Amino acid sequence: MNNSIRAVISILFVIVSFSGFGQSQEISDLLNATRRASAYPDSLAYYGEKLLSYNDSLAKFEGYFAVGYSHYLSGKLNTAGTYYDSALVFAHPAKHASSYSRIKRNRAIVYQRTGNVDQARGIYTEMLNNAKENNIPVEEALMLHQLGILEQSSGNYDQAAANYNSAIALYKENRPAAATNSMINLGTLYGRMDLIPRSNSMLKEAVVSAETYGQTTLSARAFNNISVNFRKVGQLDSSNHYLSLAENIYTSQGNKISLIENYQNKTANFIELNKKDSAYHYLNKALALNEGSGDKYRESRLDFMVARVELAFGNAEKAIEYANLSISKILELQSVDDLNDRYQILADAYEKAGQEKLALQIMRKWKALEDSLEFYKNVKTLEELTQAYDAARNDELIEEAAGLQKMNTGLLAGIGAVVVLSAFLFFQMKKKSKEVRLKSSEIATLQTQVNLLKDQLKPTQDYITLKSKAVIPIEELMYIQSDGPYIELFTEKKERPEIDRNSLKNILASLPHNQFIQVHRSYIVNINFIQSIYATNLVLKDGTELNISRTFKSGIESVLRNTA
């Protein structure tokens, strides 16, 4: 009897083991299928849904990521972000380190593309520090590449180029096939800087790399950007040739995002060739593909293209409307390097509409905004910008008062004089008032920048208010812990932490710098609660132990010395 029971148990064990092995093999096959279909949204979504049918953590997070990436390729960015968030729930940061990093990076890209620039920058910076700390050069290169994109959009071209070059060097040493993407971005950046020969050289090197490693999509990207360079130098036939090479690849893959950019570039070429029908044809194709995407960056570029086409062939008022729409979205995205072209188009549209004075005023406002944005980039404190505004406003008020006083004196002196003199003085006062209003308008531009900075550099207070409306007194806040897209704030008088959707970088900016320090990529600590510090950890007064990382060790020691 015992032998029979043992035999039955053995058979069941074999069946269960074989079943588990079969399921693992099926999951492995599906994972390979998603990799092969990575450029084809429909196939990728199909295999991703198959993976989600398994009750397995690996299948779950890879399935959510695959479906999310299919939505990303289809231009549905908000939907993609939702699936990425679900994937991060099932992917363990340590057990699935590589996959977790991939998903988190793609989540940051969606944040970036939908206008949440600070959230994206926080994720990239955190991941870069983690890669350096753990000596993961390929991960470090990835984050340098993404930060290069952010610096480029902010108009910091030199820093962007430095980031791309550092990424390429790390890739070539550790994973040469991955260097292609950074080569394309660096080549594109050189094109933005009007270094056309240097740009084409880098882009052609990228094409060779892409062909060597079978990276068809990246070949298309390189072709697309070479076409832009040819347009800049007036060789539009060559530009259209490279765009057609890229379009064939994107169409075969069903890559909507890249097709939109391709159609935008074709639209620009046909504007230059003065071919109205072709320009509208490709513009409408791009607009149709982007409809409902939620991609603010792409929307801003398409609004700009509508303004260009309408300025060239259609309605000046419509060009003004879409140029303003594009400018609003670009300011929201903090993409400084894209503003100049848009303000130029807006001024040209006003001129075409017969409003030359408004055109001149637009360019004067852009110059004032450009100056204040440059100041904004370099400002150290909110007070500096406030003082600059107050000084400008004070000068304007003094000038206004002096002008009006002078005119009043003239009017008093002219009492009893002939009507002609009175009329002359009246019109002079009216003219002066108009000039004062124009100057006030320019001052208002600077005031807008002050308000923007106030939103980002919130003055230190005795308390902080969370998005949940919870209010935490600064002196009671012991430490803050990062938990993915959320942070936990531990206070002296509460057993349970307050939870807020935020990043350590953002919350640190709102805290007193001489009181709160970051000691680890996951922790910020109030130094008033530190009991003792050791080589790799510290102990708070309530006995809580927190890790210290090498990245922040020197900064901790510096702050403590200064405080002492």
Secondary structure, 3 states (H helix, E strand, C coil): CHHHHHHHHHHHHHHHHHHHHHHHHHHHHHHHHHHHCCCCHHHHHHHHHHHHCCCCHHHHHHHHHHHHHHHHHCCCHHHHHHHHHHHHHHCCCCCCHHHHHHHHHHHHHHHHHCCCHHHHHHHHHHHHHHHHHCCCHHHHHHHHHHHHHHHHHCCCHHHHHHHHHHHHHHHHHHCHHHHHHHHHHHHHHHHHCCCHHHHHHHHHHHHHHHHHCCCHHHHHHHHHHHHHHHHHCCCHHHHHHHHHHHHHHHHHHCCHHHHHHHHHHHHHHHHHCCCHHHHHHHHHHHHHHHCCCCCHHHHHHHHHHHHHHHHHHCCHHHHHHHHHHHHHHHHHHCCHHHHHHHHHHHHHHHHHCCCHHHHHHHHHHHHHHHHHHHHHHHCCCHHHHHHHHHHHHHHHHHHHHHHHHHHHHHHHHCCCCCHHHHHHHHHHHHHHHHHHHHHHHHHHHHHHHHHHHHHHCCCCCCEEECCCCCEEEHHHEEEEEEECCEEEEEECCCCCCEEEECCHHHHHHCCCCCCEEEEECCEEEEHHHEEEECCCEEEECCCCEEECCHHHHHHHHHHHHHHC
